[in-house]
Amino acid sequence: MTRRASREPLIFAPSESRALGQTASERAGIELAALEEREYEGGEFKLRPLQSVRDRMVFVVQSLAGTQEAPIAQRLVRLLFLLQGLRDAGADRVIAVIPYLAYARKDRRTKPRDPVYTRYVAQLIEAAGTDRVVALDVHNASSIDNAFRIPVDHLSALPMMAAHFTQHLPTGKLAVASPDIGGIKRAQLFRELLERKTGREAELVFVEKRRESGVVSGGAIVGNATGHAVIVLDDLCASGATLLRAATALRSAGATSVHAAVTHAPIATGLATLAAAEDIAQVVITDSVGCVPNLGAAAHRAKVKLLSAGELLGCAMARIVSGDSLAPLAEHWPPPG
C-alpha cells in the first residue's frame, strides 16, 4: 500500500518549554502549534493538540531540567504523555527534542545494584512511540547511543561558544581547560574549533579532580596555564563547585583570566555561584534548561552571557525536515547556508 505523503511539520512545546519552542520555531520556519493544557485536582493533567497532526512530522520540545513549579519527574511524564498522544492522534513521525536530558549522568553501574537511569529513560521514550531523539551536549554521548534503539542526534553548543569567544577574548596566549579528566575530549574538540575560528594557538590543560565518599578534592594542573587566558569548559554546572575549584587552581597557577563555558545550568544556585566568583571573569551558558535564574547583583548578571539553544534546535529541525545532514552544525556557527 502506498504511504500517504506527509503534510507540513509542526512543533509542540509544553508551557514549561514554550520559550525554547518559540525560538526554535521561528528559526526553523515551522509552525509552533497550540496545545490545550489543563491541570486537575491532585496533580493530574491533560495535554491535547488543538489542530490535526495526522500524517505530519511533529517535534516536541521539552527540557528536562526541574524547577520548583515543574520538577523533573513531572516534565518527563508530560513529555511521555504528549509523545504518545501525538502518536495516537495519527502523527506520521514523532521526534523528541530534549535540549537538557535529565538522568544522563547515571549511565553505568559503579556500585553493586546501581540503577542505570539513562537506559530506563530511553526505554520510556521509546515506549511512547518516539521515532527519533535530538539532544544537546549529553554527559556521555556513547552511553546515550547504547541506551537508545532509535536514532539519536547529538547537537553541541561548542561551535556557538567558539563563535562567542572569537569576539570576546583578550589578545595574548589562550588555553582551553577541562575541570576533570573526563572532559578532556570535549576540551580538545573545543580547542580545535577555537584555533580554526581565531587563527590562534591554544594550549590544552586539565585540572586534577578526585571524588571519594562524596568529597571532591584535587587541583593539580596538567599543562601550561601561566600567562594564558583560560576557557574552562564543562557540559553541566550543578552546584558550581567543580568549575569554581578549577578556576581557583588555574588562577593560582598563573592564568591571566578564567572564563567558564557551560552548556547546561539546571540549578540556579550553581550558576549564581559562578557569577559571583572573583576568579571567573565571565560565564557563558545556553538557555537549554528553558529559563535563566535571577542572579541578584547587576555585576553578577553582567558576567553571564546567554547563548540561544533554541536557535540551534531550530536549525537542526529545519535540516531534519529537509533531509539535510546535521554534521555542519558540529563545525560551524552560524551554520553555512
Number of C-alpha atoms within 10 A of each C-alpha: 3 4 6 8 9 14 13 13 22 21 23 26 24 22 13 21 22 17 17 27 30 22 18 27 27 15 18 21 14 20 16 20 20 15 17 11 12 10 10 8 6 6 7 9 12 14 18 15 16 10 10 13 23 17 19 19 19 25 28 25 28 28 29 26 27 19 16 6 8 13 12 18 13 16 20 22 13 16 24 20 18 23 28 18 18 27 21 13 15 15 22 19 20 22 22 23 26 23 31 25 26 21 18 20 15 17 21 14 11 10 7 6 7 11 14 17 18 21 21 15 18 19 14 14 24 19 12 19 18 21 18 19 21 21 20 23 22 24 21 15 17 10 17 20 16 14 19 19 13 15 13 20 17 19 21 20 25 27 22 21 22 24 17 16 18 15 9 10 15 13 9 11 17 24 24 28 35 24 27 21 16 14 18 20 11 17 25 18 14 23 23 16 20 25 16 13 16 15 10 13 15 22 18 22 25 26 25 17 18 12 9 7 5 7 7 13 13 14 20 14 20 14 13 17 28 16 16 23 26 29 30 26 26 24 20 23 25 16 18 20 14 20 28 22 18 28 30 17 21 30 20 14 15 14 22 20 21 26 24 24 26 22 28 27 27 26 19 18 17 19 25 21 18 26 26 18 16 12 22 23 20 24 22 20 25 23 21 30 25 26 17 16 14 12 18 11 11 8 11 19 17 12 18 20 13 14 18 17 25 25 19 24 27 23 20 25 25 19 15 13 14 9 9 12 10 18 13 15 22 16 19 16 18 14 15 8 4
